[in-house]
Amino acid sequence: MNRRRADTVVGVLVGFVLLAGGVLSWRAYQQRRAIEQSMGSMMGSSMGTMHGTDPLWYVVGTLLVAGVIGSVYYVVRGELTDPEVADTTTPVDSVQISATATSMDDEASPATSINPESDPQARVLDLLPDDERRVLEPVLNSPGITQIELRDRSEFSKSKVSQTVSSLEERGLLYRERQGRTYRVYPSDDLQNQQT
């Protein structure tokens, strides 16, 4: 069971307990009030104990039950997994593992260590979100690639590639030239100069 569904179930349960407790408290209050009005004060306070529970006990019991349900759920909630969170952390873990493995390899061979100043393209790619990286990397590796080829390499839809290329073009990371019904995409002069 995921967290959202469990939150909803427990919320409904606590709401039901509060509603039921409120109804019971109100009925006990109405019953006590009716008895007091009909009997008057001639019997004293001993008559009230014979004709039902004090409404205050219903209120206290309701709050106690709702509190116990809420606190038990609060303790157990940490063990529930949210599939959306689990799905988003899995790729990050694999990226972190591969980055750690790469850094270990780099430490083993200091001659091939990556210095951000010596490889600004790698630095730019590291700073970009995944979708933009998946579009810009093929452009850096194959300048003049068409948007159709980009779509195939990035596995994005035609509109997603177009939007991402436009965004990268606005930020000056690449530019495109029309060729027939498509565009050829090139890295910006700054990125291309840094590559050489």
C-alpha positions as CSV (number, residue, x, y, z in Angstrom):
1,M,0.0,0.0,0.0
2,N,1.5,3.4,-0.9
3,R,1.6,6.4,1.4
4,R,-1.1,8.4,-0.4
5,R,-3.6,5.7,-0.2
6,A,-2.7,4.9,3.4
7,D,-3.0,8.6,4.3
8,T,-6.5,8.7,2.7
9,V,-7.6,5.6,4.5
10,V,-6.4,6.7,7.9
11,G,-7.8,10.2,7.3
12,V,-11.2,8.8,6.6
13,L,-11.0,6.5,9.6
14,V,-10.0,9.3,12.0
15,G,-12.8,11.4,10.4
16,F,-15.3,8.7,11.0
17,V,-14.2,8.2,14.6
18,L,-14.5,12.0,15.2
19,L,-17.9,12.1,13.5
20,A,-19.2,9.1,15.4
21,G,-17.9,10.4,18.7
22,G,-19.5,13.8,18.0
23,V,-22.8,12.2,17.3
24,L,-22.7,10.0,20.4
25,S,-21.6,13.0,22.5
26,W,-24.5,15.1,21.1
27,R,-27.0,12.4,21.8
28,A,-25.8,11.9,25.3
29,Y,-25.9,15.6,25.9
30,Q,-29.5,15.9,24.5
31,Q,-30.6,12.9,26.6
32,R,-29.1,14.3,29.8
33,R,-30.6,17.7,29.1
34,A,-34.1,16.1,28.5
35,I,-33.9,14.2,31.7
36,E,-32.8,17.2,33.7
37,Q,-35.6,19.3,32.3
38,S,-38.2,16.6,32.9
39,M,-37.1,15.7,36.4
40,G,-35.9,19.1,37.4
41,S,-33.6,19.5,40.3
42,M,-35.7,17.4,42.7
43,M,-33.6,14.2,42.3
44,G,-30.2,15.9,42.5
45,S,-27.1,14.8,40.7
46,S,-27.5,11.1,41.4
47,M,-30.3,10.8,38.8
48,G,-28.0,11.8,36.0
49,T,-25.6,8.9,36.6
50,M,-28.5,6.5,36.4
51,H,-29.7,7.7,33.1
52,G,-26.6,7.5,30.8
53,T,-23.0,8.4,30.5
54,D,-21.8,11.9,30.9
55,P,-21.3,13.5,27.4
56,L,-17.8,14.6,28.4
57,W,-16.7,11.0,28.5
58,Y,-17.7,10.5,24.9
59,V,-15.7,13.6,23.9
60,V,-12.6,12.4,25.8
61,G,-13.0,8.8,24.5
62,T,-13.4,10.1,20.9
63,L,-10.3,12.3,21.1
64,L,-8.3,9.4,22.7
65,V,-9.3,6.9,20.0
66,A,-8.5,9.4,17.2
67,G,-5.2,10.2,18.9
68,V,-4.2,6.6,19.2
69,I,-5.1,5.8,15.6
70,G,-3.1,8.9,14.4
71,S,0.0,8.2,16.5
72,V,0.1,4.5,15.5
73,Y,-0.2,5.5,11.9
74,Y,2.5,8.1,12.3
75,V,4.9,5.5,13.6
76,V,4.0,2.9,10.9
77,R,3.9,5.5,8.0
78,G,7.7,5.6,7.6
79,E,7.7,2.0,6.6
80,L,5.3,2.5,3.8
81,T,6.8,3.2,0.4
82,D,5.5,5.7,-2.2
83,P,6.0,4.2,-5.7
84,E,6.6,7.6,-7.2
85,V,9.4,8.3,-4.8
86,A,10.9,4.9,-5.2
87,D,10.8,5.2,-9.0
88,T,12.6,8.5,-9.0
89,T,15.3,7.4,-6.6
90,T,16.3,4.3,-8.5
91,P,17.9,6.0,-11.5
92,V,19.6,8.5,-9.2
93,D,21.1,5.6,-7.2
94,S,22.4,4.0,-10.4
95,V,23.8,7.3,-11.6
96,Q,25.5,7.8,-8.3
97,I,26.9,4.3,-8.4
98,S,28.3,4.7,-11.9
99,A,29.7,8.2,-10.9
100,T,31.4,6.6,-7.9
101,A,32.8,3.8,-10.1
102,T,34.1,6.4,-12.6
103,S,35.7,8.5,-9.8
104,M,37.3,5.3,-8.4
105,D,38.7,4.6,-11.9
106,D,39.9,8.2,-12.2
107,E,41.7,7.9,-8.8
108,A,43.4,4.7,-10.0
109,S,44.8,6.5,-13.1
110,P,45.5,10.1,-12.3
111,A,46.6,10.8,-15.9
112,T,43.0,10.5,-17.0
113,S,41.3,12.5,-14.2
114,I,38.7,15.0,-15.4
115,N,39.4,18.5,-14.4
116,P,36.4,20.8,-15.0
117,E,38.6,23.5,-16.4
118,S,40.2,21.1,-18.9
119,D,36.8,19.6,-20.0
120,P,34.1,22.4,-19.9
121,Q,31.7,20.3,-22.0
122,A,31.6,17.6,-19.4
123,R,30.9,20.4,-16.8
124,V,28.1,21.8,-18.9
125,L,26.5,18.4,-19.3
126,D,26.8,17.7,-15.6
127,L,24.9,20.9,-14.8
128,L,22.0,20.2,-17.2
129,P,18.8,18.3,-16.4
130,D,18.6,14.8,-17.8
131,D,16.3,15.6,-20.7
132,E,18.5,18.5,-21.9
133,R,21.6,16.4,-21.5
134,R,20.1,13.6,-23.6
135,V,19.6,16.1,-26.4
136,L,22.8,18.1,-26.1
137,E,25.2,15.2,-25.8
138,P,24.5,13.7,-29.3
139,V,24.9,17.3,-30.7
140,L,28.3,17.6,-29.1
141,N,29.4,14.2,-30.4
142,S,27.9,14.6,-33.9
143,P,27.7,18.3,-34.8
144,G,25.1,18.9,-37.6
145,I,22.9,16.1,-36.4
146,T,19.3,16.4,-37.6
147,Q,16.4,16.8,-35.2
148,I,15.0,13.5,-36.5
149,E,18.2,11.7,-35.5
150,L,18.1,13.5,-32.2
151,R,14.6,12.2,-31.7
152,D,15.8,8.6,-32.4
153,R,18.9,8.9,-30.1
154,S,17.1,10.6,-27.2
155,E,14.0,8.5,-27.5
156,F,11.8,11.6,-27.0
157,S,8.8,12.6,-29.0
158,K,9.2,15.0,-31.9
159,S,7.7,17.9,-29.9
160,K,9.8,17.2,-26.8
161,V,13.0,17.3,-28.9
162,S,11.8,20.5,-30.6
163,Q,11.0,22.2,-27.2
164,T,14.3,21.1,-25.7
165,V,16.4,22.2,-28.7
166,S,14.6,25.6,-28.6
167,S,15.3,26.0,-24.8
168,L,19.0,25.1,-25.3
169,E,19.1,27.5,-28.3
170,E,17.7,30.3,-26.2
171,R,20.4,29.8,-23.6
172,G,23.1,29.9,-26.3
173,L,24.3,26.3,-26.0
174,L,23.4,25.3,-29.5
175,Y,22.0,26.6,-32.8
176,R,20.1,25.1,-35.7
177,E,20.0,25.6,-39.4
178,R,17.0,24.7,-41.5
179,Q,17.6,21.9,-44.0
180,G,14.5,21.0,-46.0
181,R,11.7,19.9,-43.6
182,T,14.0,19.5,-40.6
183,Y,16.9,21.3,-38.9
184,R,20.5,20.5,-38.5
185,V,21.7,21.2,-34.9
186,Y,25.1,22.4,-34.0
187,P,26.8,23.1,-30.7
188,S,27.4,26.8,-30.0
189,D,30.7,28.3,-31.0
190,D,31.7,28.6,-27.3
191,L,31.1,24.9,-26.7
192,Q,32.8,23.9,-30.0
193,N,35.9,26.1,-29.3
194,Q,36.2,24.6,-25.8
195,Q,36.1,21.1,-27.3
196,T,39.3,21.7,-29.4
